[in-house]
Amino acid sequence: MWAKIENAVEVSMGNPTVGTLTTSTGLQVEYCNPSFIWSDDSTYIAVPQYSYSRFWGFGKQRLLIIDVSKNMKWQSPKLAHYIQPETFDSGEISFIMNPFKKPIASKYTTNTIKETFKATPALPYNRPQSDAAEPHC
């Protein structure tokens, strides 16, 4: 099984890139940051995803945890302008929010993620809903 980011472009000059996460199972998720990692047992992918609205453009990132074999994803609320996943071992993901400016280390267990994140099927070519109704942060 594999995953890659396709069609990555800069969000804006000097900022991180954004592209489409594509897996060997046919899953495609837009607006993803190329900083994604697999869990140590290759069950999950953790990938930051930009929020987006037609009016405001790219906003804060949320963390997606995707179970590729079960075709499920769990989506956090918007957490930070940039998320850097660090490790995903023994059912615990560690990441840094805003690593370039006032970094904050954080972590979740897969049990906490399943209890608190929004769960949805990870359908092939899954386009995120627009955040146009939400205030831009």
N, CA, C and O atoms as a GROMACS GRO file, in nm:
protein
  548
    1MET      N    1   0.084  -0.116   0.000
    1MET     CA    2   0.000   0.000   0.000
    1MET      C    3   0.089   0.124   0.000
    1MET      O    4   0.194   0.125   0.064
    2TRP      N    5   0.049   0.228  -0.071
    2TRP     CA    6   0.128   0.351  -0.076
    2TRP      C    7   0.037   0.473  -0.072
    2TRP      O    8  -0.084   0.465  -0.095
    3ALA      N    9   0.099   0.586  -0.041
    3ALA     CA   10   0.031   0.716  -0.042
    3ALA      C   11   0.131   0.819  -0.091
    3ALA      O   12   0.251   0.808  -0.067
    4LYS      N   13   0.080   0.921  -0.161
    4LYS     CA   14   0.166   1.029  -0.208
    4LYS      C   15   0.084   1.157  -0.222
    4LYS      O   16  -0.039   1.153  -0.228
    5ILE      N   17   0.154   1.268  -0.227
    5ILE     CA   18   0.089   1.398  -0.252
    5ILE      C   19   0.114   1.433  -0.398
    5ILE      O   20   0.228   1.436  -0.444
    6GLU      N   21   0.006   1.460  -0.470
    6GLU     CA   22   0.016   1.496  -0.611
    6GLU      C   23  -0.019   1.643  -0.629
    6GLU      O   24  -0.093   1.702  -0.550
    7ASN      N   25   0.035   1.701  -0.736
    7ASN     CA   26   0.002   1.838  -0.778
    7ASN      C   27   0.022   1.939  -0.666
    7ASN      O   28  -0.062   2.026  -0.645
    8ALA      N   29   0.133   1.928  -0.594
    8ALA     CA   30   0.160   2.019  -0.484
    8ALA      C   31   0.207   2.155  -0.536
    8ALA      O   32   0.290   2.163  -0.626
    9VAL      N   33   0.152   2.260  -0.478
    9VAL     CA   34   0.189   2.398  -0.511
    9VAL      C   35   0.201   2.476  -0.381
    9VAL      O   36   0.145   2.437  -0.278
   10GLU      N   37   0.274   2.588  -0.386
   10GLU     CA   38   0.284   2.674  -0.268
   10GLU      C   39   0.150   2.737  -0.237
   10GLU      O   40   0.078   2.779  -0.328
   11VAL      N   41   0.116   2.744  -0.110
   11VAL     CA   42  -0.006   2.812  -0.067
   11VAL      C   43   0.007   2.960  -0.100
   11VAL      O   44  -0.086   3.020  -0.153
   12SER      N   45   0.121   3.017  -0.068
   12SER     CA   46   0.158   3.153  -0.106
   12SER      C   47   0.309   3.160  -0.097
   12SER      O   48   0.372   3.069  -0.042
   13MET      N   49   0.369   3.265  -0.149
   13MET     CA   50   0.515   3.272  -0.156
   13MET      C   51   0.579   3.250  -0.020
   13MET      O   52   0.546   3.317   0.078
   14GLY      N   53   0.671   3.155  -0.014
   14GLY     CA   54   0.744   3.126   0.107
   14GLY      C   55   0.671   3.041   0.209
   14GLY      O   56   0.725   3.014   0.316
   15ASN      N   57   0.550   2.998   0.178
   15ASN     CA   58   0.472   2.918   0.271
   15ASN      C   59   0.473   2.772   0.228
   15ASN      O   60   0.519   2.739   0.119
   16PRO      N   61   0.421   2.683   0.314
   16PRO     CA   62   0.417   2.540   0.280
   16PRO      C   63   0.336   2.513   0.154
   16PRO      O   64   0.265   2.600   0.102
   17THR      N   65   0.346   2.392   0.106
   17THR     CA   66   0.274   2.352  -0.014
   17THR      C   67   0.145   2.278   0.022
   17THR      O   68   0.125   2.235   0.136
   18VAL      N   69   0.060   2.266  -0.078
   18VAL     CA   70  -0.069   2.198  -0.064
   18VAL      C   71  -0.089   2.115  -0.189
   18VAL      O   72  -0.052   2.156  -0.299
   19GLY      N   73  -0.149   1.997  -0.172
   19GLY     CA   74  -0.174   1.910  -0.286
   19GLY      C   75  -0.283   1.809  -0.252
   19GLY      O   76  -0.355   1.825  -0.154
   20THR      N   77  -0.293   1.706  -0.334
   20THR     CA   78  -0.395   1.603  -0.318
   20THR      C   79  -0.329   1.474  -0.268
   20THR      O   80  -0.240   1.420  -0.334
   21LEU      N   81  -0.373   1.427  -0.152
   21LEU     CA   82  -0.326   1.297  -0.101
   21LEU      C   83  -0.394   1.189  -0.184
   21LEU      O   84  -0.517   1.187  -0.196
   22THR      N   85  -0.315   1.100  -0.241
   22THR     CA   86  -0.366   0.990  -0.322
   22THR      C   87  -0.308   0.860  -0.267
   22THR      O   88  -0.188   0.853  -0.236
   23THR      N   89  -0.393   0.758  -0.254
   23THR     CA   90  -0.346   0.629  -0.204
   23THR      C   91  -0.364   0.520  -0.310
   23THR      O   92  -0.436   0.539  -0.409
   24SER      N   93  -0.300   0.409  -0.288
   24SER     CA   94  -0.311   0.296  -0.381
   24SER      C   95  -0.451   0.237  -0.383
   24SER      O   96  -0.484   0.161  -0.474
   25THR      N   97  -0.534   0.269  -0.283
   25THR     CA   98  -0.671   0.218  -0.278
   25THR      C   99  -0.768   0.308  -0.355
   25THR      O  100  -0.887   0.277  -0.362
   26GLY      N  101  -0.718   0.418  -0.413
   26GLY     CA  102  -0.802   0.508  -0.491
   26GLY      C  103  -0.853   0.629  -0.414
   26GLY      O  104  -0.923   0.712  -0.470
   27LEU      N  105  -0.820   0.640  -0.287
   27LEU     CA  106  -0.861   0.753  -0.208
   27LEU      C  107  -0.787   0.879  -0.252
   27LEU      O  108  -0.666   0.875  -0.274
   28GLN      N  109  -0.858   0.989  -0.265
   28GLN     CA  110  -0.798   1.119  -0.294
   28GLN      C  111  -0.860   1.222  -0.201
   28GLN      O  112  -0.982   1.234  -0.192
   29VAL      N  113  -0.774   1.298  -0.132
   29VAL     CA  114  -0.819   1.402  -0.041
   29VAL      C  115  -0.747   1.530  -0.077
   29VAL      O  116  -0.624   1.536  -0.074
   30GLU      N  117  -0.823   1.634  -0.112
   30GLU     CA  118  -0.764   1.761  -0.153
   30GLU      C  119  -0.719   1.846  -0.035
   30GLU      O  120  -0.756   1.821   0.080
   31TYR      N  121  -0.639   1.946  -0.068
   31TYR     CA  122  -0.593   2.049   0.026
   31TYR      C  123  -0.506   1.994   0.138
   31TYR      O  124  -0.510   2.045   0.250
   32CYS      N  125  -0.427   1.891   0.109
   32CYS     CA  126  -0.342   1.830   0.211
   32CYS      C  127  -0.201   1.885   0.205
   32CYS      O  128  -0.149   1.917   0.098
   33ASN      N  129  -0.139   1.895   0.322
   33ASN     CA  130   0.000   1.933   0.335
   33ASN      C  131   0.085   1.808   0.310
   33ASN      O  132   0.050   1.700   0.358
   34PRO      N  133   0.194   1.819   0.236
   34PRO     CA  134   0.277   1.700   0.210
   34PRO      C  135   0.342   1.638   0.333
   34PRO      O  136   0.402   1.531   0.322
   35SER      N  137   0.332   1.700   0.449
   35SER     CA  138   0.389   1.643   0.572
   35SER      C  139   0.294   1.541   0.632
   35SER      O  140   0.229   1.568   0.732
   36PHE      N  141   0.287   1.424   0.571
   36PHE     CA  142   0.201   1.318   0.625
   36PHE      C  143   0.288   1.202   0.670
   36PHE      O  144   0.399   1.184   0.621
   37ILE      N  145   0.235   1.122   0.764
   37ILE     CA  146   0.308   1.005   0.811
   37ILE      C  147   0.212   0.888   0.827
   37ILE      O  148   0.092   0.905   0.850
   38TRP      N  149   0.269   0.768   0.814
   38TRP     CA  150   0.196   0.644   0.841
   38TRP      C  151   0.216   0.607   0.987
   38TRP      O  152   0.319   0.639   1.046
   39SER      N  153   0.118   0.540   1.045
   39SER     CA  154   0.136   0.483   1.179
   39SER      C  155   0.238   0.370   1.169
   39SER      O  156   0.260   0.315   1.061
   40ASP      N  157   0.299   0.335   1.280
   40ASP     CA  158   0.404   0.233   1.279
   40ASP      C  159   0.352   0.096   1.236
   40ASP      O  160   0.431   0.011   1.194
   41ASP      N  161   0.221   0.072   1.247
   41ASP     CA  162   0.165  -0.056   1.202
   41ASP      C  163   0.101  -0.045   1.063
   41ASP      O  164   0.036  -0.138   1.017
   42SER      N  165   0.121   0.069   0.997
   42SER     CA  166   0.070   0.095   0.861
   42SER      C  167  -0.083   0.086   0.849
   42SER      O  168  -0.136   0.057   0.742
   43THR      N  169  -0.152   0.112   0.960
   43THR     CA  170  -0.298   0.111   0.959
   43THR      C  171  -0.354   0.249   0.923
   43THR      O  172  -0.453   0.259   0.850
   44TYR      N  173  -0.290   0.355   0.974
   44TYR     CA  174  -0.341   0.490   0.960
   44TYR      C  175  -0.242   0.582   0.887
   44TYR      O  176  -0.121   0.560   0.890
   45ILE      N  177  -0.298   0.684   0.823
   45ILE     CA  178  -0.220   0.796   0.771
   45ILE      C  179  -0.266   0.919   0.850
   45ILE      O  180  -0.386   0.942   0.866
   46ALA      N  181  -0.171   0.997   0.897
   46ALA     CA  182  -0.201   1.125   0.959
   46ALA      C  183  -0.155   1.233   0.863
   46ALA      O  184  -0.038   1.238   0.825
   47VAL      N  185  -0.248   1.321   0.825
   47VAL     CA  186  -0.215   1.424   0.727
   47VAL      C  187  -0.283   1.556   0.765
   47VAL      O  188  -0.403   1.557   0.794
   48PRO      N  189  -0.208   1.665   0.767
   48PRO     CA  190  -0.271   1.795   0.787
   48PRO      C  191  -0.348   1.835   0.660
   48PRO      O  192  -0.302   1.811   0.549
   49GLN      N  193  -0.466   1.895   0.679
   49GLN     CA  194  -0.547   1.939   0.565
   49GLN      C  195  -0.585   2.085   0.589
   49GLN      O  196  -0.634   2.122   0.696
   50TYR      N  197  -0.563   2.167   0.486
   50TYR     CA  198  -0.601   2.307   0.495
   50TYR      C  199  -0.752   2.323   0.488
   50TYR      O  200  -0.819   2.254   0.411
   51SER      N  201  -0.805   2.415   0.568
   51SER     CA  202  -0.943   2.458   0.548
   51SER      C  203  -0.940   2.553   0.428
   51SER      O  204  -0.836   2.613   0.399
   52TYR      N  205  -1.050   2.566   0.360
   52TYR     CA  206  -1.052   2.647   0.239
   52TYR      C  207  -1.190   2.706   0.217
   52TYR      O  208  -1.291   2.639   0.239
   53SER      N  209  -1.194   2.830   0.176
   53SER     CA  210  -1.320   2.891   0.132
   53SER      C  211  -1.289   2.970   0.005
   53SER      O  212  -1.179   3.021  -0.013
   54ARG      N  213  -1.386   2.981  -0.080
   54ARG     CA  214  -1.367   3.055  -0.206
   54ARG      C  215  -1.338   3.202  -0.179
   54ARG      O  216  -1.264   3.266  -0.253
   55PHE      N  217  -1.396   3.254  -0.072
   55PHE     CA  218  -1.378   3.396  -0.041
   55PHE      C  219  -1.243   3.425   0.024
   55PHE      O  220  -1.172   3.516  -0.018
   56TRP      N  221  -1.205   3.347   0.126
   56TRP     CA  222  -1.084   3.373   0.204
   56TRP      C  223  -0.963   3.295   0.156
   56TRP      O  224  -0.851   3.332   0.190
   57GLY      N  225  -0.982   3.189   0.079
   57GLY     CA  226  -0.870   3.106   0.036
   57GLY      C  227  -0.832   3.006   0.145
   57GLY      O  228  -0.919   2.958   0.218
   58PHE      N  229  -0.703   2.976   0.156
   58PHE     CA  230  -0.657   2.878   0.254
   58PHE      C  231  -0.654   2.937   0.394
   58PHE      O  232  -0.614   3.052   0.414
   59GLY      N  233  -0.698   2.858   0.492
   59GLY     CA  234  -0.700   2.901   0.631
   59GLY      C  235  -0.620   2.807   0.718
   59GLY      O  236  -0.517   2.755   0.676
   60LYS      N  237  -0.668   2.786   0.838
   60LYS     CA  238  -0.599   2.698   0.932
   60LYS      C  239  -0.609   2.552   0.887
   60LYS      O  240  -0.693   2.515   0.805
   61GLN      N  241  -0.519   2.471   0.944
   61GLN     CA  242  -0.518   2.329   0.913
   61GLN      C  243  -0.591   2.251   1.021
   61GLN      O  244  -0.596   2.290   1.137
   62ARG      N  245  -0.646   2.139   0.977
   62ARG     CA  246  -0.702   2.039   1.068
   62ARG      C  247  -0.618   1.914   1.048
   62ARG      O  248  -0.549   1.900   0.947
   63LEU      N  249  -0.625   1.823   1.142
   63LEU     CA  250  -0.552   1.697   1.132
   63LEU      C  251  -0.649   1.588   1.091
   63LEU      O  252  -0.752   1.568   1.156
   64LEU      N  253  -0.618   1.518   0.984
   64LEU     CA  254  -0.697   1.403   0.941
   64LEU      C  255  -0.623   1.276   0.978
   64LEU      O  256  -0.502   1.264   0.956
   65ILE      N  257  -0.696   1.181   1.033
   65ILE     CA  258  -0.643   1.047   1.057
   65ILE      C  259  -0.726   0.955   0.968
   65ILE      O  260  -0.849   0.949   0.982
   66ILE      N  261  -0.660   0.885   0.878
   66ILE     CA  262  -0.730   0.802   0.779
   66ILE      C  263  -0.694   0.656   0.799
   66ILE      O  264  -0.576   0.620   0.800
   67ASP      N  265  -0.796   0.572   0.815
   67ASP     CA  266  -0.778   0.427   0.818
   67ASP      C  267  -0.803   0.381   0.674
   67ASP      O  268  -0.918   0.367   0.632
   68VAL      N  269  -0.697   0.358   0.601
   68VAL     CA  270  -0.707   0.330   0.458
   68VAL      C  271  -0.780   0.199   0.432
   68VAL      O  272  -0.860   0.191   0.339
   69SER      N  273  -0.754   0.095   0.512
   69SER     CA  274  -0.815  -0.036   0.487
   69SER      C  275  -0.965  -0.037   0.520
   69SER      O  276  -1.042  -0.110   0.457
   70LYS      N  277  -1.008   0.045   0.618
   70LYS     CA  278  -1.149   0.048   0.656
   70LYS      C  279  -1.224   0.164   0.591
   70LYS      O  280  -1.344   0.182   0.613
   71ASN      N  281  -1.152   0.245   0.511
   71ASN     CA  282  -1.213   0.356   0.438
   71ASN      C  283  -1.284   0.455   0.531
   71ASN      O  284  -1.396   0.499   0.503
   72MET      N  285  -1.218   0.490   0.643
   72MET     CA  286  -1.273   0.586   0.738
   72MET      C  287  -1.170   0.695   0.764
   72MET      O  288  -1.050   0.673   0.756
   73LYS      N  289  -1.221   0.815   0.796
   73LYS     CA  290  -1.131   0.923   0.836
   73LYS      C  291  -1.191   0.994   0.956
   73LYS      O  292  -1.313   0.999   0.972
   74TRP      N  293  -1.105   1.050   1.037
   74TRP     CA  294  -1.143   1.130   1.152
   74TRP      C  295  -1.080   1.266   1.135
   74TRP      O  296  -0.960   1.277   1.107
   75GLN      N  297  -1.161   1.370   1.151
   75GLN     CA  298  -1.118   1.506   1.123
   75GLN      C  299  -1.123   1.590   1.250
   75GLN      O  300  -1.227   1.598   1.316
   76SER      N  301  -1.011   1.652   1.284
   76SER     CA  302  -1.007   1.741   1.401
   76SER      C  303  -1.071   1.874   1.364
   76SER      O  304  -1.094   1.902   1.246
   77PRO      N  305  -1.100   1.956   1.464
   77PRO     CA  306  -1.134   2.094   1.432
   77PRO      C  307  -1.009   2.164   1.377
   77PRO      O  308  -0.900   2.107   1.382
   78LYS      N  309  -1.024   2.285   1.326
   78LYS     CA  310  -0.907   2.361   1.281
   78LYS      C  311  -0.817   2.385   1.402
   78LYS      O  312  -0.862   2.436   1.505
   79LEU      N  313  -0.690   2.350   1.388
   79LEU     CA  314  -0.598   2.358   1.502
   79LEU      C  315  -0.498   2.472   1.493
   79LEU      O  316  -0.475   2.542   1.592
   80ALA      N  317  -0.437   2.491   1.376
   80ALA     CA  318  -0.328   2.588   1.363
   80ALA      C  319  -0.307   2.620   1.215
   80ALA      O  320  -0.361   2.553   1.127
   81HIS      N  321  -0.227   2.723   1.189
   81HIS     CA  322  -0.198   2.758   1.050
   81HIS      C  323  -0.105   2.655   0.985
   81HIS      O  324  -0.104   2.640   0.862
   82TYR      N  325  -0.028   2.586   1.067
   82TYR     CA  326   0.062   2.484   1.012
   82TYR      C  327   0.077   2.373   1.116
   82TYR      O  328   0.101   2.400   1.234
   83ILE      N  329   0.062   2.248   1.072
   83ILE     CA  330   0.077   2.132   1.159
   83ILE      C  331   0.187   2.043   1.102
   83ILE      O  332   0.188   2.013   0.983
   84GLN      N  333   0.279   2.002   1.187
   84GLN     CA  334   0.388   1.915   1.146
   84GLN      C  335   0.379   1.784   1.224
   84GLN      O  336   0.418   1.779   1.341
   85PRO      N  337   0.327   1.674   1.160
   85PRO     CA  338   0.328   1.544   1.229
   85PRO      C  339   0.471   1.499   1.255
   85PRO      O  340   0.558   1.514   1.169
   86GLU      N  341   0.495   1.445   1.372
   86GLU     CA  342   0.630   1.401   1.408
   86GLU      C  343   0.642   1.250   1.415
   86GLU      O  344   0.726   1.191   1.347
   87THR      N  345   0.559   1.186   1.497
   87THR     CA  346   0.563   1.040   1.512
   87THR      C  347   0.421   0.986   1.522
   87THR      O  348   0.328   1.057   1.560
   88PHE      N  349   0.406   0.860   1.486
   88PHE     CA  350   0.277   0.792   1.498
   88PHE      C  351   0.308   0.649   1.538
   88PHE      O  352   0.308   0.558   1.455
   89ASP      N  353   0.336   0.629   1.667
   89ASP     CA  354   0.382   0.500   1.719
   89ASP      C  355   0.291   0.450   1.831
   89ASP      O  356   0.242   0.529   1.912
   90SER      N  357   0.268   0.320   1.835
   90SER     CA  358   0.191   0.254   1.941
   90SER      C  359   0.057   0.322   1.967
   90SER      O  360   0.016   0.339   2.082
   91GLY      N  361  -0.011   0.362   1.859
   91GLY     CA  362  -0.143   0.422   1.872
   91GLY      C  363  -0.145   0.566   1.919
   91GLY      O  364  -0.250   0.615   1.961
   92GLU      N  365  -0.031   0.635   1.914
   92GLU     CA  366  -0.025   0.774   1.957
   92GLU      C  367   0.044   0.859   1.852
   92GLU      O  368   0.155   0.828   1.808
   93ILE      N  369  -0.022   0.968   1.811
   93ILE     CA  370   0.039   1.061   1.716
   93ILE      C  371   0.088   1.184   1.790
   93ILE      O  372   0.015   1.242   1.871
   94SER      N  373   0.210   1.222   1.762
   94SER     CA  374   0.269   1.345   1.816
   94SER      C  375   0.289   1.442   1.701
   94SER      O  376   0.332   1.403   1.592
   95PHE      N  377   0.258   1.568   1.725
   95PHE     CA  378   0.274   1.668   1.621
   95PHE      C  379   0.303   1.803   1.683
   95PHE      O  380   0.284   1.823   1.803
   96ILE      N  381   0.350   1.895   1.600
   96ILE     CA  382   0.380   2.031   1.644
   96ILE      C  383   0.290   2.126   1.567
   96ILE      O  384   0.280   2.120   1.444
   97MET      N  385   0.223   2.214   1.641
   97MET     CA  386   0.142   2.318   1.578
   97MET      C  387   0.227   2.444   1.568
   97MET      O  388   0.295   2.483   1.663
   98ASN      N  389   0.222   2.508   1.452
   98ASN     CA  390   0.298   2.631   1.423
   98ASN      C  391   0.446   2.615   1.457
   98ASN      O  392   0.498   2.689   1.540
   99PRO      N  393   0.516   2.519   1.393
   99PRO     CA  394   0.655   2.492   1.430
   99PRO      C  395   0.752   2.608   1.404
   99PRO      O  396   0.861   2.609   1.461
  100PHE      N  397   0.716   2.703   1.320
  100PHE     CA  398   0.808   2.812   1.287
  100PHE      C  399   0.788   2.934   1.375
  100PHE      O  400   0.872   3.024   1.378
  101LYS      N  401   0.675   2.938   1.448
  101LYS     CA  402   0.643   3.056   1.529
  101LYS      C  403   0.566   3.008   1.652
  101LYS      O  404   0.453   2.962   1.640
  102LYS      N  405   0.626   3.018   1.767
  102LYS     CA  406   0.565   2.974   1.892
  102LYS      C  407   0.516   2.829   1.882
  102LYS      O  408   0.396   2.804   1.893
  103PRO      N  409   0.606   2.733   1.861
  103PRO     CA  410   0.565   2.593   1.846
  103PRO      C  411   0.499   2.537   1.972
  103PRO      O  412   0.540   2.566   2.085
  104ILE      N  413   0.396   2.456   1.948
  104ILE     CA  414   0.325   2.389   2.057
  104ILE      C  415   0.321   2.240   2.024
  104ILE      O  416   0.264   2.200   1.923
  105ALA      N  417   0.382   2.158   2.110
  105ALA     CA  418   0.379   2.014   2.090
  105ALA      C  419   0.247   1.959   2.144
  105ALA      O  420   0.198   2.003   2.248
  106SER      N  421   0.191   1.863   2.072
  106SER     CA  422   0.064   1.804   2.112
  106SER      C  423   0.064   1.657   2.071
  106SER      O  424   0.145   1.614   1.989
  107LYS      N  425  -0.028   1.582   2.128
  107LYS     CA  426  -0.042   1.441   2.090
  107LYS      C  427  -0.182   1.393   2.118
  107LYS      O  428  -0.253   1.446   2.204
  108TYR      N  429  -0.222   1.293   2.044
  108TYR     CA  430  -0.351   1.225   2.061
  108TYR      C  431  -0.327   1.075   2.051
  108TYR      O  432  -0.236   1.031   1.981
  109THR      N  433  -0.410   0.998   2.121
  109THR     CA  434  -0.411   0.854   2.099
  109THR      C  435  -0.520   0.824   1.996
  109THR      O  436  -0.611   0.905   1.976
  110THR      N  437  -0.512   0.709   1.932
  110THR     CA  438  -0.616   0.674   1.835
  110THR      C  439  -0.752   0.661   1.903
  110THR      O  440  -0.854   0.691   1.842
  111ASN      N  441  -0.755   0.616   2.028
  111ASN     CA  442  -0.883   0.608   2.100
  111ASN      C  443  -0.943   0.747   2.122
  111ASN      O  444  -1.063   0.766   2.102
  112THR      N  445  -0.862   0.843   2.161
  112THR     CA  446  -0.909   0.980   2.179
  112THR      C  447  -0.957   1.038   2.046
  112THR      O  448  -1.060   1.107   2.041
  113ILE      N  449  -0.885   1.011   1.941
  113ILE     CA  450  -0.924   1.060   1.807
  113ILE      C  451  -1.061   1.006   1.769
  113ILE      O  452  -1.146   1.081   1.722
  114LYS      N  453  -1.082   0.878   1.789
  114LYS     CA  454  -1.210   0.817   1.751
  114LYS      C  455  -1.325   0.868   1.836
  114LYS      O  456  -1.440   0.869   1.791
  115GLU      N  457  -1.296   0.912   1.958
  115GLU     CA  458  -1.400   0.963   2.047
  115GLU      C  459  -1.430   1.111   2.025
  115GLU      O  460  -1.544   1.154   2.046
  116THR      N  461  -1.331   1.190   1.982
  116THR     CA  462  -1.349   1.335   1.978
  116THR      C  463  -1.348   1.398   1.839
  116THR      O  464  -1.404   1.505   1.820
  117PHE      N  465  -1.284   1.334   1.742
  117PHE     CA  466  -1.280   1.390   1.606
  117PHE      C  467  -1.407   1.351   1.532
  117PHE      O  468  -1.474   1.254   1.568
  118LYS      N  469  -1.441   1.426   1.430
  118LYS     CA  470  -1.557   1.397   1.346
  118LYS      C  471  -1.522   1.281   1.252
  118LYS      O  472  -1.426   1.288   1.176
  119ALA      N  473  -1.602   1.173   1.259
  119ALA     CA  474  -1.578   1.054   1.176
  119ALA      C  475  -1.666   1.059   1.051
  119ALA      O  476  -1.784   1.090   1.059
  120THR      N  477  -1.605   1.029   0.936
  120THR     CA  478  -1.678   1.021   0.810
  120THR      C  479  -1.614   0.914   0.722
  120THR      O  480  -1.495   0.885   0.738
  121PRO      N  481  -1.690   0.856   0.631
  121PRO     CA  482  -1.627   0.764   0.535
  121PRO      C  483  -1.527   0.840   0.450
  121PRO      O  484  -1.551   0.954   0.410
  122ALA      N  485  -1.416   0.778   0.421
  122ALA     CA  486  -1.313   0.838   0.336
  122ALA      C  487  -1.338   0.791   0.194
  122ALA      O  488  -1.276   0.695   0.148
  123LEU      N  489  -1.428   0.855   0.125
  123LEU     CA  490  -1.467   0.814  -0.010
  123LEU      C  491  -1.360   0.852  -0.111
  123LEU      O  492  -1.287   0.949  -0.089
  124PRO      N  493  -1.350   0.779  -0.221
  124PRO     CA  494  -1.258   0.821  -0.326
  124PRO      C  495  -1.290   0.963  -0.372
  124PRO      O  496  -1.406   1.002  -0.384
  125TYR      N  497  -1.186   1.038  -0.396
  125TYR     CA  498  -1.190   1.179  -0.433
  125TYR      C  499  -1.282   1.257  -0.341
  125TYR      O  500  -1.386   1.309  -0.383
  126ASN      N  501  -1.244   1.265  -0.216
  126ASN     CA  502  -1.323   1.327  -0.111
  126ASN      C  503  -1.287   1.474  -0.097
  126ASN      O  504  -1.188   1.508  -0.034
  127ARG      N  505  -1.367   1.561  -0.156
  127ARG     CA  506  -1.344   1.705  -0.152
  127ARG      C  507  -1.401   1.761  -0.021
  127ARG      O  508  -1.518   1.737   0.009
  128PRO      N  509  -1.321   1.837   0.058
  128PRO     CA  510  -1.373   1.892   0.182
  128PRO      C  511  -1.480   1.998   0.155
  128PRO      O  512  -1.478   2.066   0.052
  129GLN      N  513  -1.571   2.010   0.249
  129GLN     CA  514  -1.674   2.112   0.234
  129GLN      C  515  -1.613   2.248   0.255
  129GLN      O  516  -1.517   2.264   0.331
  130SER      N  517  -1.668   2.349   0.187
  130SER     CA  518  -1.622   2.486   0.200
  130SER      C  519  -1.648   2.536   0.340
  130SER      O  520  -1.748   2.501   0.402
  131ASP      N  521  -1.557   2.617   0.390
  131ASP     CA  522  -1.572   2.678   0.522
  131ASP      C  523  -1.627   2.820   0.509
  131ASP      O  524  -1.607   2.901   0.600
  132ALA      N  525  -1.695   2.851   0.400
  132ALA     CA  526  -1.742   2.987   0.373
  132ALA      C  527  -1.832   3.041   0.483
  132ALA      O  528  -1.834   3.161   0.507
  133ALA      N  529  -1.908   2.955   0.550
  133ALA     CA  530  -2.001   3.000   0.653
  133ALA      C  531  -1.929   3.032   0.784
  133ALA      O  532  -1.986   3.098   0.871
  134GLU      N  533  -1.805   2.985   0.799
  134GLU     CA  534  -1.731   3.008   0.922
  134GLU      C  535  -1.646   3.134   0.911
  134GLU      O  536  -1.600   3.167   0.801
  135PRO      N  537  -1.626   3.205   1.020
  135PRO     CA  538  -1.538   3.323   1.013
  135PRO      C  539  -1.395   3.279   0.984
  135PRO      O  540  -1.353   3.173   1.029
  136HIS      N  541  -1.322   3.359   0.911
  136HIS     CA  542  -1.185   3.328   0.876
  136HIS      C  543  -1.094   3.353   0.995
  136HIS      O  544  -1.102   3.459   1.057
  137CYS      N  545  -1.009   3.257   1.028
  137CYS     CA  546  -0.916   3.273   1.140
  137CYS      C  547  -0.775   3.269   1.088
  137CYS      O  548  -0.680   3.280   1.167
   0.00000   0.00000   0.00000
